Every structure is written in structure tokens, then in C-alpha cells.
């Protein structure tokens, strides 16, 4: 009996569609997670940024603070109030002498004063620079020194609002990066899905379209993976069916052929 060609047929590519949808969905989800992680990193890194900026700016206050101890003049206080009110990098200032008496204080934001007072208390007792976090920003307290002598302590607050944070631009940048990854990955995903499912669909086409008159047809997947084993197993089954029908009398062969064709 002459060897016949593998029958041709078409099946709906539901498996391919599902695989591509799952992989592309994972890529999109990863892109969104990447954008969210950038936003989270920017948000939670505010403390470090505020603390670093505060350490840089505190040196400019060192020569100013001694003028507020033991007591600043009304004109000097008014000038300091105006400077702080117009400042974007300092939202609160507190100055105390060695006895803990407040010689100057100004806070633009609610909830900052208790933190500044606590920071000064810690700095005065330790004689070192203290960094704390308030609800509104980073707080730094350190001793006030004049002529090499400690005359008191002061604390400054650097507001979080002074740190540039554009969540819209950050989110857009993250999404753009994710879309770029998708644009690069989708063709690769399509190629891999096609390569992975092509042998399976060839086998499905074969089994869906083979008939009783095509019992000598064999499938040759040439997939280079485990699908070849499946194809060999199917061909072995077809060999057994063909041999069984070939060695039967003509009437039973017709019966078996009809039974195979109707299955």
C-alpha cells in the first residue's frame, strides 16, 4: 500500500490565543508593577533626600543662631520670621538656651513643634547632632556654639514638600518603559508560542482529518522536542490499526474501516 500524504486541516488557534494573552498580560502587569515600584521608591526615599538636604543647609544657620541666644531683638525676630515664611526649604525653627528656655520658635506646619523640642532635648543631653522625622519632614537638631563654647541648641525642619515629586511624570516614564518592553517582547512571545504549539496543531489537524482510506498516512512533526515522542506513539498506533485491518478478511476489514471512519 502506497504511503499517503498527511491530510490537511484547520483548527481554531484557541491555545495559541490563550498562551499569547497570558504572556502579554504578564508583561503588562509587570510593567504596571514596575511603574508602581518606581512611585513607591520615590515616595519612601523622601526621608533620605530631606535628611541629606537638611545636612547641607544647616551650616548656613550656624552663624545665625547665636544671635537668638539668650534673646533676639524684635527687629531680628521679625526678619527671621519673614525669611522662614518665604523659605521653601525650612518650615520650622526652634532655638533653646542651655537651660532649655525657648528663645525663638516658628513653625509653619502643624505637628512639627513637639518633634523639634524632642530633638533639641536629645541633642542637648548627648551634645551631638540628632536627626528625627516629623509628620511634615526631616528634623535636625544640634548644639549652638559660639567662640568654641556651647551656648544652646537649635533644630530645623526640612519639609517633604520641598522635594520635587511629580508622580504623573514618574508614572508616565514607568509605563513608557513597560510599553517599550512589551514592544520588544511581544514579537519574541509570538514566535515562541508559534514554535511551541505548531507541532501540537499539526497533530490535531492530522487526527481530525484522517479517514479510513488514509490508514497509511503518518505524521512527521519534526519538532525537536517531546512532541516527536507523541508523534511516534501516534504513528505506532496507526501501524497497529493498519496491520490489523490489512490482515482481516475483506468483510471484517470493511467493518473495521467503517468503524474507524465513523469514530
Protein Blocks (a to p, Z undefined) as FASTA:
>chain_A
ZZdddddddddfkklmmmmmmmmmmmmmmmmmmmmmmmmmmmmmmmmmmmmmmmmmmmmm
mmmmmmmpfbdcfklmmmmmmmmmmpckbcbdcdddfkopafbdcdfbghklmmmmmmmm
mmmmnopacddddfkbccddddddeehiafbdcdddddfklpccdfklmmmmmmmmmmmm
mmmmmmmmmmmmmmmmmmmmmmmmmmmmgcfklmmbccdfknopaklmmmmmmmmmmmmm
mmmmmmpcfklmmmmmmmmmmZZ
